[in-house]
């Protein structure tokens, strides 16, 4: 695990808190220092390009062959029995996911200055990983919103009929912000980011992301090509942020062949002990 930001021991709590916030920001924007960052950049660029080519072909095929047929099979928008699907879909809403991660980051920032030694380092290690999750989603969603505005694709049945090619470019309205799916972006950015940090969670996170995109289809919020495009944006966004962190030796390392791998993080048991000490009277 990389060395956490050095917080002056002589400062009072608020001084240590301000120093921690400043150093955490400085770590993110400092010049990259990893000697193998060029190899990682080339490898990540190849993977991203391959994803764009393959998934782009899938998206075009879905638009021409599947989109209209799929939305025609879904229950009418506003069906009362779909209330539970509306509850599930909110677990992929970017405002909610980013708010939850933001609150966790604030909790770490408030608790870390009160600790010393290994407990502080453990908590800061978690904080670095939470920063990665937060920024992966934030970047992906921002890019997705720009694409939505440019493309201006109508949501299913906007205009009164099933039409996969109903566009009003630069409309900037909710009715014409179907491509790509924002929920899909959030779900897949989070799934990729969590899997990158904690590989054993990969299966659970994939199921989570697939459930979110299924709810968007059932609720007639998006066409199939919209959710696939959202998945592509979310994955590539999280890949870009992962490279940014790895190039600065934050939470990730770079192997000789340019592969980005997660550094060992704080264990669940250690986090529980740190939490207990942080909130002990």
HULINRA-V211178 format. One record per backbone hydrogen bond with DSSP energy under -0.5 kcal/mol. CO is the residue of the C=O (numbers start at 1). NH is the residue of the N-H. E is the energy in kcal/mol with one decimal. If there is no record, write none. Layout:
CO NH E
CO NH E
This chain:
5 7 -0.5
6 8 -0.6
8 11 -0.8
12 16 -2.6
13 17 -2.5
14 18 -2.4
15 19 -2.2
16 20 -2.6
17 21 -2.4
18 22 -2.3
19 23 -2.9
20 24 -2.5
21 25 -2.0
22 26 -2.6
23 27 -2.3
24 28 -1.2
25 29 -1.4
26 30 -1.2
34 37 -1.4
36 40 -1.9
37 41 -2.5
38 42 -2.3
39 43 -2.4
40 44 -2.8
41 45 -2.4
42 46 -2.2
43 47 -2.2
44 48 -2.7
45 49 -2.5
46 50 -2.5
47 51 -2.4
48 52 -2.5
49 53 -2.4
50 54 -2.6
51 55 -2.7
51 56 -0.5
52 56 -1.9
53 57 -1.7
54 58 -1.7
55 59 -2.6
56 60 -2.2
57 61 -2.2
58 62 -2.6
59 63 -2.2
60 64 -1.8
61 65 -2.6
61 66 -0.5
62 66 -1.5
62 67 -3.1
66 70 -2.8
67 71 -2.3
68 72 -1.5
69 73 -0.7
70 73 -1.2
70 74 -0.6
71 74 -0.6
76 79 -1.5
79 82 -1.9
80 83 -1.2
82 85 -0.6
82 86 -1.8
83 87 -1.5
84 88 -2.1
85 89 -2.5
86 90 -0.9
87 90 -0.6
88 91 -1.8
89 92 -1.8
90 93 -1.4
93 97 -2.3
94 98 -2.8
95 99 -1.8
96 100 -2.3
97 101 -2.3
98 102 -2.7
99 103 -2.4
100 104 -1.8
101 105 -2.3
102 106 -2.3
103 107 -2.4
104 108 -2.3
105 109 -2.6
106 110 -2.3
107 111 -2.0
108 112 -2.7
109 113 -0.8
111 114 -1.3
112 115 -1.9
116 119 -0.8
116 120 -0.9
117 121 -2.3
118 122 -2.8
119 123 -2.2
120 124 -2.6
121 125 -2.0
122 126 -1.7
123 127 -2.3
124 128 -2.2
125 129 -1.4
126 130 -2.3
127 131 -2.3
128 132 -1.7
129 133 -2.1
130 134 -2.7
131 135 -2.8
132 136 -2.1
133 137 -1.9
134 138 -2.6
135 139 -2.5
136 140 -1.8
137 141 -2.9
138 142 -2.2
139 143 -2.4
140 144 -2.5
141 145 -2.5
142 146 -1.6
143 147 -2.3
144 148 -2.7
145 149 -2.0
146 150 -2.2
147 151 -3.1
148 152 -2.7
149 170 -1.9
152 168 -3.2
153 178 -2.3
155 158 -2.3
157 160 -2.3
161 163 -0.7
163 166 -0.8
165 167 -0.9
166 154 -3.6
168 171 -1.6
174 177 -1.1
175 155 -2.4
178 180 -0.5
181 185 -2.0
182 186 -2.4
183 187 -2.8
184 188 -2.5
185 189 -2.4
186 190 -2.5
187 191 -2.4
188 192 -2.6
189 193 -2.5
190 194 -2.9
191 195 -2.0
192 196 -2.2
193 197 -1.8
194 198 -3.5
198 201 -2.5
199 202 -1.8
201 205 -2.6
202 206 -2.1
203 207 -2.1
204 208 -2.3
205 209 -2.5
206 210 -2.4
207 211 -2.3
208 212 -2.1
209 213 -2.2
210 214 -2.0
211 215 -2.1
212 216 -1.5
213 217 -1.4
214 218 -2.5
215 219 -2.1
216 221 -2.2
216 222 -1.2
217 220 -1.4
223 226 -0.6
223 227 -1.4
224 228 -1.9
225 229 -2.1
226 181 -2.0
226 230 -2.1
227 231 -2.2
228 232 -2.0
229 233 -2.4
230 234 -2.6
231 235 -2.3
232 236 -2.4
233 237 -2.5
234 238 -2.1
235 239 -2.0
236 240 -2.3
237 241 -2.0
238 242 -2.1
239 243 -2.2
240 244 -2.2
241 245 -2.3
242 246 -2.6
243 247 -2.8
244 248 -0.6
245 248 -0.9
245 250 -2.7
246 249 -1.7
247 33 -2.1
247 34 -2.3
249 251 -0.7
251 263 -2.5
253 261 -2.6
255 258 -1.9
259 255 -3.0
259 261 -0.5
261 253 -3.2
267 271 -2.4
268 272 -2.1
269 273 -2.0
270 274 -2.5
271 275 -2.7
272 276 -2.2
273 277 -2.1
274 278 -2.5
275 279 -1.7
